[in-house]
Amino acid sequence: MMQKQVDENFLYLTRAGIDTHQEPVVYMREDCHVCHSEGFNAQGRVRICVEERSIIATLNIVTGDFLSHQKAALSDSAWKLLGAKEGDKARFKHAPPVESMSHVRGKLYGKPFTLEAAREIITDISQERYSDIQLSAFVTSCAANAMSLEETIAVTQAMVECGQKFAWGDGVQVLDKHCVGGLPGNRTTPIVVAIVAANGLLMPKTSSRAITSPAGTADTMETLTNVILSFEQMQKVVRDQGACLAWGGSVSLSPTDDIIIRVERALDLDSEGQLVASVISKKIAAGSTHVLIDIPVGPTAKVRSVELAERLGNLLKDTAAALGLHVQTIISDGTQPVGRGVGPALEARDILAILQNKPKAPTDLRQRALTLAATLLEMGKKCGHREGLALATRTLESGQAWQKFVAICDAQGGLREPPLAQHRYDIVAQRAGVVAMFNNRVISRLASLAGAPNAPAAGLDLHVRLGDKVEKGQPLMTLHAEAAGELEYALDFYRAHPEVLRVEEEVV
Amino acid sequence: MMQKQVDENFLYLTRAGIDTHQEPVVYMREDCHVCHSEGFNAQGRVRICVEERSIIATLNIVTGDFLSHQKAALSDSAWKLLGAKEGDKARFKHAPPVESMSHVRGKLYGKPFTLEAAREIITDISQERYSDIQLSAFVTSCAANAMSLEETIAVTQAMVECGQKFAWGDGVQVLDKHCVGGLPGNRTTPIVVAIVAANGLLMPKTSSRAITSPAGTADTMETLTNVILSFEQMQKVVRDQGACLAWGGSVSLSPTDDIIIRVERALDLDSEGQLVASVISKKIAAGSTHVLIDIPVGPTAKVRSVELAERLGNLLKDTAAALGLHVQTIISDGTQPVGRGVGPALEARDILAILQNKPKAPTDLRQRALTLAATLLEMGKKCGHREGLALATRTLESGQAWQKFVAICDAQGGLREPPLAQHRYDIVAQRAGVVAMFNNRVISRLASLAGAPNAPAAGLDLHVRLGDKVEKGQPLMTLHAEAAGELEYALDFYRAHPEVLRVEEEVV
């Protein structure tokens, strides 16, 4: 009788067709024999086993009629994580407690993370054994009792260890750059990579897509070429061109990072230690040896004062150094958006204009890219100290950077023309005066509402900069959208949030 | 054009038929016009408006085919919270940030909660504006920077303010009792209420159902009478009988409490301040004036040392006093289960045996109930100091308590016979010796697996107590189940966890 019972204790798996983002969810009928015999409750944590594979998922109880008594349905994330096939026979039991949560509780009560504790926590997170509630407690514990340098190093190392790692050869110098986010339009990467690679340095760049912002570098590059490269394709492009401009999502560098970032964003909680672990772990996993990090500072940027930027810079450098990575930082102006376009295709157009040395190319974006490329050329010993800017400018103006960019795009699948939006609307100045303030966050939101990045041509074009004098009725920016509805929606938002930029009476 | 756009921006509501427990969830197609125009992402927080009503829900994106483009589906909790009807026209926008989370972030960085901050947080939680991730951060922040007495008072007061409150009349003395959980079978409440009410004191008792344990007082009472009373019915029963034994879930006392407890349980995080706020807020909301709190202490009970019990007792008393409630505490033995039965009907049978003065009634449960009733009689000034035990014993032995119990059950809808389980199995001693240890947690789990409390007759009967001598083959306990499968399932668990009780060689 017992054997029989055990053999009957399964359900067939099916796809729920529900995207619960990262958290794996299983849907089971309240009155199915497994729920009944196991005593499962809604929101309970359940271990699902198919043959030798198993995952832990959060249970949602089906009270409606859409699921058979003989089936359990999995969310998209659970389906993928388990590697399930339609009709797989699965067994279910209460998930065991996640042991590493004891370290999180310890941290809450003031006990610092050891390397061993960090490894256990990060491994469990990467295996998606933490529920959202548990992830939040981990993130919160790191903020409540701020991580020391030692703890930050331990967490960073643990994050590196549990992902894929690129190796570009012993003793090879591998350059990279990173920006501590927050500035709309600040799309320097494609220009910097082209200049640096044109000088024979290795820069295998992987970038992210936007999550809440109107564009990530991968979104922008995707309007120009293919960015979805396998590990092997990426290696070939880098071998041939010395660089790539690929989406990092197809390679599994520091997989815990995306999971943690999502929870931090939901809590609006920026823990410095977590930010450092996130950035440094990804760079080490990417096989980088020399990294330049741009920290824009401004009242509506991510970092709001030079003091905070310096402290963050030191923590970045010290953590990196402990793990054998050389990091330099640049503190830059974060008071207003960069370039003209905000949104994938509009930013791509700015990049092309700069690389092609068009007279109307936005000078601020050009200057920022040159400064960063200059520092990387110096870090890579392609020129002496303070000679980088001249070399970078020469590389750009001579067309070598443009040639390298075209070659990289060709290697990735060919250069293409970024799309143009059909629907546009000029937002004009309601008064004459001087442009006195930009709110970066509201500008990003406005471009997102117009459809960016899902609609690649959507976003906005800024026609003015801080300090510009404007006449009443003069266009301040143009909204771009692929659908009339989206344009109207962004406009509604603009009307409710006129603080996107402020025109003040000129102080004489 | 704009007006048109706004008018088209709705979906019809339907029930998803999914129980996501407390967190409200909305299911929308990725490619529906609202997701598209609003730029919603999976796990985003969305405000759903129907006419003047609105709720905030977490978005799950439907990637399958089961939902129409014109519809959005709501989880059971979202449906209930919004008061939705099939086909309601709903509008959707990004949920605004929850402002009170700034106090949670403040607490994380060491800023204590003010009463104002506590009010804003608790109001938002009670309106279900916090996601699970945010709730976890709140609970974690209370544990990381333990709440002071002042903060505990503030949170307790805020919890009282945002629920329903019972008023039994000015200057009326209202008695209550509470047990800081953890002991299987410790079902003293029905006996205590009968004795206290038989002496003319007011004791309008509301109890909870089990969440993870094999029985709550409401589950046990439900095998004997109806416990689902409206506020008006409850008032009538109390007016006529001086007491009731009702389920507290139908009245909304301290509604935030259940939400917070669920997250604490998921984190296995017992914050003392939260425990105190939970207990005291419910008692004040119930209109109690004098409360006796039982704190069992034992290695497998909730409180593990007398020192911790005393500290907890003081925090309970001081918080209650600040809010005008008189609390006394009793520290009791928590080393083993109480009575014989564990599970709703088996516990009900023990209660009946005691109230009916049956010779075989379990003496430990009887003694605990008498001790608690005695203290309440003294608190209620029905007798002098140290005269309570004699009065309680007289009330029980004379049959007055039994008469009062029958009268209360009659007023609630009539006394009934608790059910008997069809399937039983004796677990016998594998060796001769002395019963040396009980694991309360494993015993609770065993009774739950046998089906309690969903199967009211399920659970287990203990035949031995600590220190009892047993022969090899002598029954130690009997498992009760309503289905053969559940019996086998509990047995499987027992075989894997023989530490439920330990028989050792007798030390002479």
Interface residues (C-beta under 8 A of the other chain):
Chain A: M1 M2 Q5 V6 E8 R15 A16 G17 I18 D19 T20 H21 Q22 E23 Y27 E30 H33 S37 E38 G39 N41 A42 Q43 R45 N60 I61 V62 T63 G64 D65 F66 S75 D76 P97 M101 R105 L108 Y109 S131 D132 I133 Q134 L135 S136 A137 V139 T140 S141 A143 A144 N145 I211 R262 V263 A266 L267 D268 L269 S448 L449 G451 N454 A483 A484 G485 E486 E488 Y489 L491 D492
Chain B: M1 M2 Q5 V6 E8 R15 A16 G17 I18 D19 T20 H21 Q22 E23 Y27 E30 H33 H36 S37 E38 G39 N41 A42 Q43 R45 N60 I61 V62 T63 G64 D65 F66 S75 D76 P97 M101 R105 L108 Y109 S131 D132 I133 Q134 L135 S136 A137 V139 T140 S141 A143 A144 N145 R262 V263 A266 L267 D268 L269 S448 L449 G451 N454 A484 G485 E486 E488 Y489 L491 D492
